[in-house]
Amino acid sequence: MAASIMGYIRQAALGDALVPYEQRVEKALQRILASRSWTTPQRQWLQRIANQTKVNTIVDREALDDDALYFRREGGGWQRLDRMFAGELDGVLREFKREVWAA
């Protein structure tokens, strides 16, 4: 709901096309995957992050450590996933958020 409202405001204020949030997330994922060379596990976790972003809108450190979500159960939470991304997970998540709303 929040993403829909943000998208509508962005469209009205900036004249951006009104693009469904799921499409924005998918395009952001494709741009991030193309931005550098990722390992297969990193690519898989980026896809999982995108899928969860479509559902929850925000995937951050708290979400990655939430026992009820997939990330903690299957990925070991923030610490393990951050190691998988060579200590750059925070930056990757920030980049992902920026890409979702890129024109």
C-alpha positions as CSV (number, residue, x, y, z in Angstrom):
1,M,0.0,0.0,0.0
2,A,2.8,2.4,1.0
3,A,4.6,1.7,-2.3
4,S,1.5,2.4,-4.3
5,I,1.0,5.7,-2.5
6,M,4.7,6.7,-3.0
7,G,4.5,5.7,-6.7
8,Y,1.4,7.9,-7.2
9,I,3.0,10.9,-5.4
10,R,6.2,10.4,-7.5
11,Q,4.2,10.3,-10.7
12,A,2.2,13.4,-9.8
13,A,5.2,15.4,-8.5
14,L,7.8,14.4,-11.1
15,G,5.7,13.3,-14.0
16,D,7.1,9.8,-13.8
17,A,5.1,7.1,-15.4
18,L,2.9,5.3,-13.0
19,V,4.6,1.9,-12.9
20,P,3.4,-1.0,-10.7
21,Y,5.7,-1.5,-7.8
22,E,6.4,-5.1,-8.7
23,Q,7.7,-4.0,-12.1
24,R,9.9,-1.3,-10.4
25,V,11.4,-4.0,-8.2
26,E,12.0,-6.4,-11.0
27,K,13.7,-3.7,-13.2
28,A,15.8,-2.7,-10.2
29,L,16.8,-6.3,-9.7
30,Q,17.8,-6.6,-13.4
31,R,19.9,-3.4,-13.2
32,I,21.7,-4.5,-10.1
33,L,22.4,-8.0,-11.5
34,A,23.9,-6.3,-14.6
35,S,25.9,-3.8,-12.6
36,R,28.7,-6.2,-11.6
37,S,29.7,-9.8,-11.5
38,W,27.8,-11.7,-8.8
39,T,28.4,-15.2,-7.5
40,T,25.6,-17.7,-8.0
41,P,24.6,-17.6,-4.3
42,Q,24.6,-13.8,-4.3
43,R,22.4,-13.7,-7.4
44,Q,20.0,-16.1,-5.7
45,W,19.8,-14.0,-2.6
46,L,19.3,-10.8,-4.6
47,Q,16.3,-12.6,-6.2
48,R,15.0,-13.5,-2.8
49,I,15.5,-9.9,-1.6
50,A,13.6,-8.7,-4.6
51,N,10.7,-11.2,-4.0
52,Q,10.5,-10.1,-0.4
53,T,10.6,-6.4,-1.4
54,K,7.6,-7.0,-3.6
55,V,5.7,-8.3,-0.5
56,N,7.0,-6.2,2.3
57,T,8.3,-3.0,0.5
58,I,11.3,-2.7,2.8
59,V,14.0,-5.3,3.3
60,D,16.6,-4.0,5.8
61,R,18.8,-5.4,8.6
62,E,15.8,-5.9,10.8
63,A,13.9,-7.9,8.1
64,L,17.0,-10.0,7.5
65,D,17.2,-10.9,11.2
66,D,13.4,-11.5,11.6
67,D,12.9,-15.1,12.7
68,A,9.6,-15.2,10.9
69,L,11.1,-14.4,7.5
70,Y,13.0,-16.6,5.1
71,F,16.3,-14.7,5.4
72,R,16.9,-15.7,9.0
73,R,15.7,-19.3,8.7
74,E,17.5,-20.1,5.4
75,G,20.2,-17.5,5.1
76,G,21.4,-17.2,8.7
77,G,20.4,-13.5,9.0
78,W,22.3,-10.3,8.6
79,Q,25.7,-11.5,9.7
80,R,25.9,-14.5,7.4
81,L,24.4,-12.7,4.4
82,D,26.7,-9.8,4.9
83,R,29.7,-12.1,4.8
84,M,28.3,-13.6,1.6
85,F,28.3,-10.1,0.1
86,A,31.9,-9.5,1.3
87,G,30.7,-7.0,3.9
88,E,28.8,-4.9,1.4
89,L,25.2,-5.9,2.1
90,D,24.2,-2.6,3.5
91,G,25.4,-0.8,0.4
92,V,23.8,-3.4,-1.9
93,L,20.4,-2.8,-0.1
94,R,20.8,0.9,-0.4
95,E,21.6,0.6,-4.1
96,F,18.5,-1.7,-4.5
97,K,16.2,0.9,-2.9
98,R,17.6,3.7,-5.1
99,E,17.2,1.6,-8.2
100,V,13.5,0.8,-7.3
101,W,12.7,4.5,-7.6
102,A,15.1,5.4,-10.4
103,A,13.3,7.1,-13.3
